[in-house]
Amino acid sequence: MDDLVVADALIVDGTGAPQRPGSVVISGDRVVDVLDRGAEEPPTIGRIDAAGRVVAPGFVDVHSHSDITPFVEPTMDSMLRQGVTTLVVGNCGGSAHPIEGAVDHAAMTGVDPKELALDWSSFGEYLARIDVSRPALNVASLVGHGTLREHVMGVEQRRSPTDEEIRSMRDLLREALAEGAVGFSTGLVYAPGLHASTDEIAAVATALAE
């Protein structure tokens, strides 16, 4: 027996097909069937009458700065109310790893960094910490160039990096990608990214080709 049927819905399936009336059958955490209007419903544990409301796949917010929100508000109510079920964080050159970025995000969120255990030393540890917080949404993270730059080069950001510093940024990006990062972001109108040259960005980004 399946778990749930959402009946009498207006289905928008995300494929580009026209919206259509019907019902959605769910078992566990998977949609197992989409029924046309009038089709016989299978036996289920629960039933929701959508009364013509739209049922759609969860939205993916690809530009979010909620890198530490799972630790502050794991229910993520504001995003769920918008139909968002997946967030991509680490945008605009700023990410929660390396750790300097987590401190920056805490300040941006209005939270005292001292109230959070911001002590991960790898991208994999950051993702593991998100898992422990059990956020209501799926979270995928980019690695921010600005955060890599801050971590490697320190407070003096107006200069160009040395060859060794570029190698260090590239190695950190490579490690993060291996541990689950979904990409690399830049923020070239924000400090410290605005101090970077095209050659610097290209040299660091070569880790993506692998």
Salt bridges, closest charged atoms under 4 A:
ASP13 OD2 - ARG20 NH1 3.38
ASP29 OD1 - ARG30 NH1 3.18
GLU41 OE1 - ARG47 NE 2.96
ASP67 OD1 - HIS105 NE2 3.07
GLU100 OE1 - HIS151 ND1 2.89
ASP119 OD1 - ARG129 NH2 2.46
GLU164 OE1 - ARG167 NH2 2.82
GLU165 OE2 - ARG159 NH2 2.76
ASP171 OD1 - ARG174 NH1 2.68
GLU200 OE2 - HIS145 NE2 2.86
GLU200 OE2 - ARG149 NE 2.87
GLU210 OE1 - ARG174 NE 2.87
